[in-house]
Amino acid sequence: MRQQFILLPCLGLFLLSGLVAHADTPDREALMQIAQSLFEPLPEVVDNPDNPVTEAKVELGKMLYYDPRLSKSGFISCNSCHNLATYGVDNLPTSLGHAWAVGPRNAPTVLNAALHDTQFWDGRASDVEEQAQGPVLNPIEMAIPGEGFAVDRIASMPEYVAWFERAFPDESEPLTYANIANAIGAFERTLTTPDRFDDFLRGDADALSDKELAGLQVFINEGCVGCHAGPALGGDVMARFGIVEAYWEATREYITIDQPTMTMDVGRFAVTQNRDDLYVFKTPSLRNITRTYPYFHDGSVWNLRDATQIMARVQLGREIDEDDLDKLMAFYQTLEGEIPEHALRLPVLPASTEHTSRPAFR
């Protein structure tokens, strides 16, 4: 069951210090049992009954994911902002889009995103299939002028037409805008990144070092699991960013002249116009968090240690001591996983024809 729009402090729930005592050498078996009750190992594929993952659909989706012809300019692909070689992000505060437009929010990683209950920072899409429909048509992202335009451009390439027929064999009209997104979504459902923490959750008590285990203990004791639990360690809660202090005040010192960011973002309120949703954002997954900098919806903070301390400050009104921060940084390293090999092999894209719509930069 989805948890939607819950206002929880991201470091302030499930205070389990009574169950997991502070110690230099944690009890591995006890800590494993608690971790197994809070988290889950990553699945190999995140299936969707409404869009079953098939080999043909995944291969088609990978081609579309890498194909810049799904943008008006013929220059921007899904991979431009969600680069799989850099853990599904572009490592920019906010992304560059059509005609060099600068987007308002940081591009979150696509890795493990299919596990999330909602998509986008404001939760406006329910799954990766719905999310994939948005950027293609967004005028400051890929800027395709309409669904029909996108379908016509893809349909002008006979090899793509054949691929859609293979991927959606039971449909009378396989090549539709919805199926473009369904194919991309099917590919994204294979982008899970197993790591050493999964080995630990599956019963390998020696998968983590003593310091990494101590970091997990701090993670639980401090209450980080209030917003970062489940298989993705996040992505299933909408939470107010700034319980004790406004987030833009806490991050202001990290903003520089050459790194302009929005000083304030109303979050989900922009979607719902509900005052309860002011400054509410989807909590990000912590899988691969060591690689998905810069942090937060505005990409205002580059250092993971700083980002962690900011969360303690604005959600709980306190600081984490330096020793515990060291342990948390060690634990975060265990969440750095392996990108699926098939996703990193570039596809050979279908050839354009003389009838392919001419790209336009403006």
C-alpha positions in Angstrom: 0.0 0.0 0.0 1.4 3.4 -1.0 2.3 5.9 1.6 1.4 9.2 0.1 1.9 12.8 1.3 2.9 11.8 4.8 4.6 14.6 6.7 7.5 12.8 8.6 10.9 14.1 9.7 13.4 12.2 7.6 15.6 11.6 10.6 13.0 11.4 13.3 11.0 8.2 13.2 11.6 4.7 14.5 14.0 5.7 17.2 15.4 2.2 17.9 18.3 3.0 20.3 16.7 0.8 22.8 16.8 -2.2 20.4 20.2 -1.5 18.9 22.6 -0.3 21.6 25.5 2.0 20.7 28.7 0.0 20.5 32.0 0.0 18.6 31.4 -3.5 17.5 27.7 -4.1 16.8 26.0 -7.4 17.3 25.8 -8.6 13.7 23.0 -11.1 14.1 20.8 -8.7 16.1 21.4 -5.8 13.7 20.7 -8.1 10.7 17.3 -9.1 12.1 16.3 -5.5 12.7 17.6 -4.5 9.2 15.6 -7.3 7.6 12.5 -5.9 9.3 13.1 -2.4 7.9 14.6 -3.0 4.5 14.4 -5.4 1.6 16.9 -6.7 -0.9 16.6 -5.3 -4.4 14.7 -7.4 -6.9 16.3 -8.2 -10.3 13.3 -6.7 -12.1 10.5 -4.5 -10.9 7.5 -5.9 -12.8 4.3 -4.1 -13.6 1.2 -6.2 -14.3 -0.1 -3.4 -16.5 3.1 -3.3 -18.5 4.8 -6.7 -18.3 8.5 -6.7 -18.8 9.5 -8.7 -21.8 12.9 -9.0 -23.6 11.6 -7.3 -26.8 10.1 -4.4 -24.8 13.3 -3.9 -22.8 15.4 -3.8 -26.0 13.1 -1.4 -27.6 12.9 0.7 -24.5 16.7 0.8 -24.3 16.9 2.1 -27.9 14.4 4.8 -27.1 16.1 5.7 -23.9 19.3 6.4 -25.7 17.8 8.0 -28.8 18.1 11.8 -29.0 15.5 11.9 -31.9 12.9 11.8 -29.2 13.7 15.4 -28.6 12.8 18.3 -30.9 16.4 19.2 -31.5 17.6 15.6 -32.1 20.2 16.3 -29.5 18.8 15.3 -26.1 17.9 11.8 -25.0 16.7 10.4 -21.7 20.3 9.4 -21.0 21.4 13.1 -21.3 19.9 13.9 -17.9 19.9 10.3 -16.5 23.3 9.1 -17.7 23.6 5.5 -16.9 27.4 5.7 -16.9 27.2 8.2 -14.0 24.7 6.2 -12.0 21.6 7.6 -13.7 22.2 11.3 -13.1 24.0 14.1 -14.9 25.8 15.4 -11.7 24.5 18.9 -12.4 22.5 21.0 -9.9 19.7 21.2 -12.4 19.7 19.9 -16.0 20.2 21.6 -19.3 17.3 21.2 -21.7 16.1 22.4 -25.1 17.9 25.5 -26.4 20.1 25.3 -23.3 17.2 26.0 -20.9 18.1 25.4 -17.3 15.6 23.2 -15.5 14.2 24.2 -12.1 15.0 20.9 -10.3 17.7 18.4 -10.0 17.4 15.3 -12.2 17.0 12.3 -9.8 18.6 8.9 -10.6 16.7 6.5 -12.8 18.4 3.6 -11.2 16.0 1.7 -8.9 13.3 4.4 -9.6 10.8 1.8 -10.6 10.6 0.8 -7.0 9.3 4.2 -6.0 5.7 4.8 -5.2 5.6 8.0 -7.2 7.9 9.8 -9.7 9.3 13.3 -9.9 10.2 15.4 -6.8 6.6 16.5 -6.4 5.1 13.0 -6.9 3.0 14.0 -9.9 3.5 10.7 -11.8 2.5 7.3 -10.4 5.1 5.2 -12.1 8.0 5.1 -14.5 5.7 4.6 -17.5 3.8 7.8 -16.7 7.0 9.6 -15.9 8.5 8.8 -19.2 5.7 10.7 -21.0 6.6 14.0 -19.3 10.1 15.1 -20.3 9.6 14.3 -24.0 6.8 17.0 -24.2 8.2 19.4 -21.7 9.2 22.6 -23.6 12.3 23.2 -21.5 13.4 19.5 -21.6 13.1 17.5 -24.8 10.5 19.9 -26.3 8.7 17.6 -28.7 5.6 19.7 -29.7 3.0 17.0 -29.3 2.4 13.2 -28.9 1.5 12.9 -32.6 4.8 14.5 -33.6 6.7 12.0 -31.5 4.8 9.1 -32.9 5.3 10.3 -36.5 9.0 10.8 -36.1 9.5 7.3 -34.6 7.1 5.8 -37.2 9.2 7.3 -40.0 11.9 4.7 -39.2 10.8 1.3 -40.5 13.1 -0.6 -38.0 11.3 1.0 -35.1 7.9 0.1 -36.5 9.0 -3.5 -36.6 10.3 -3.3 -33.1 7.0 -2.0 -31.8 5.2 -4.9 -33.5 7.5 -7.4 -31.7 7.2 -5.6 -28.4 3.5 -5.2 -28.4 2.3 -8.2 -30.5 -1.3 -8.3 -29.3 -2.1 -4.7 -30.0 -3.8 -3.5 -33.3 -1.8 -0.3 -33.1 1.5 -1.0 -31.4 3.2 2.3 -32.1 1.5 4.8 -29.8 2.8 7.6 -27.6 1.8 5.5 -24.5 3.7 2.5 -25.8 6.8 4.7 -26.4 6.7 5.4 -22.7 5.7 1.8 -21.8 8.8 0.5 -23.6 11.1 3.0 -21.8 9.4 2.1 -18.5 10.0 -1.6 -19.1 13.7 -0.9 -19.7 13.9 1.2 -16.5 12.3 -1.6 -14.6 15.5 -3.7 -15.2 17.7 -0.9 -13.8 18.2 -2.3 -10.3 21.7 -2.1 -8.7 22.4 -4.9 -6.2 25.1 -4.1 -3.6 26.8 -5.4 -0.5 23.9 -4.2 1.7 21.7 -6.7 -0.2 24.1 -9.5 0.6 23.8 -8.5 4.3 20.0 -8.5 4.1 20.0 -11.9 2.5 21.9 -13.4 5.4 25.6 -12.7 4.8 26.6 -11.3 8.2 30.2 -10.6 7.0 29.1 -8.6 4.0 29.7 -5.3 5.9 32.8 -4.2 7.9 32.5 -3.3 11.6 32.5 0.4 10.7 29.9 0.0 8.0 27.7 -2.0 10.5 28.2 0.8 13.1 27.0 3.2 10.4 23.9 1.1 9.8 23.4 1.2 13.6 23.6 5.0 13.6 21.2 5.1 10.6 18.6 3.2 12.5 19.2 4.9 15.9 19.0 8.4 14.4 15.7 7.5 12.8 16.8 7.9 9.1 14.6 4.9 8.4 11.5 7.1 9.0 11.8 8.2 5.4 14.5 5.8 4.0 13.3 2.3 4.4 12.1 -0.5 2.1 14.1 -1.9 -0.9 15.1 1.5 -2.3 15.8 3.1 1.1 13.4 5.9 0.2 11.1 6.8 -2.7 7.9 5.8 -0.9 7.1 8.8 1.3 6.2 12.4 0.5 7.7 14.5 3.3 8.0 18.2 4.3 11.6 19.4 3.8 12.1 21.6 6.8 10.3 20.6 9.9 12.4 22.7 12.3 14.0 25.2 9.9 13.3 26.3 6.4 15.4 24.2 4.0 16.4 27.2 1.9 17.9 28.9 4.9 20.0 25.8 5.8 21.3 25.3 2.3 21.9 29.0 1.5 25.5 28.9 2.5 26.2 26.2 -0.1 24.8 28.3 -3.0 27.4 30.3 -5.0 27.3 32.8 -7.9 28.4 30.2 -10.4 25.9 27.6 -9.1 22.5 29.4 -9.2 19.6 27.5 -7.7 16.0 28.3 -6.7 16.1 29.8 -3.2 12.7 28.4 -2.5 10.5 25.7 -4.1 7.0 25.1 -2.9 7.2 21.4 -3.7 4.0 19.4 -4.1 1.9 22.5 -3.5 2.5 23.4 -7.1 0.6 20.3 -8.1 -2.2 20.2 -5.5 -2.6 23.8 -4.4 -3.1 22.3 -0.9 -1.4 24.2 1.8 -0.5 21.0 3.6 1.7 20.2 0.6 3.9 23.3 0.9 7.6 22.3 0.8 6.6 18.6 0.5 8.9 16.5 -1.7 9.4 12.8 -2.4 12.2 11.4 -0.3 14.9 10.2 -2.6 16.3 6.7 -2.6 19.7 6.3 -0.8 20.8 3.5 -3.2 24.0 4.8 -4.9 23.8 8.0 -2.9 27.6 8.3 -3.0 27.4 8.8 -6.8 24.2 10.8 -7.2 25.5 14.3 -6.1 24.6 17.1 -6.0 21.9 16.6 -3.4 18.3 17.7 -2.8 15.6 18.9 -5.3 17.6 22.0 -6.2 21.1 20.3 -6.3 22.4 22.9 -3.9 24.7 20.7 -1.8 27.6 18.7 -3.3 29.0 17.0 -0.2 27.1 14.0 1.2 28.4 14.7 4.7 27.0 18.3 4.5 23.7 17.0 3.1 23.3 14.5 6.0 24.0 17.2 8.6 21.5 19.5 6.9 18.8 16.8 7.2 19.5 16.5 10.9 19.4 20.3 11.3 16.2 21.0 9.4 14.2 17.9 10.4 15.3 17.4 14.0 17.0 20.7 15.0 20.2 19.0 16.0 23.6 18.0 14.8 25.1 14.5 14.3 28.5 14.2 15.9 31.6 13.8 13.7 32.2 10.2 14.7 28.7 9.2 13.8 29.0 11.0 10.5 32.1 9.0 9.8 30.2 5.8 10.4 27.2 7.0 8.2 29.6 7.8 5.4 31.0 4.2 5.6 27.5 2.7 5.6 26.5 4.8 2.5 29.4 3.1 0.7 27.7 -0.3 1.0 24.7 1.1 -1.0 26.9 1.7 -4.1 25.7 -1.1 -6.4 26.4 -2.6 -9.8 24.8 -1.1 -12.8 23.3 -3.8 -15.0 25.7 -4.8 -17.8 23.0 -4.8 -20.5 22.1 -1.2 -19.7 25.6 0.0 -20.3 25.9 -1.6 -23.8 25.0 1.1 -26.3 22.3 0.0 -28.7 22.6 0.5 -32.5 19.7 2.8 -33.3 17.4 2.5 -36.3 18.4 4.6 -39.3 16.6 7.8 -40.1 14.9 8.0 -43.5 14.3 10.9 -45.9 10.9 11.2 -44.3 12.2 11.6 -40.7 11.2 15.0 -39.3 14.0 17.4 -39.4 15.3 18.3 -35.9 14.9 21.9 -34.8 17.0 23.6 -32.2 14.4 26.3 -31.6 
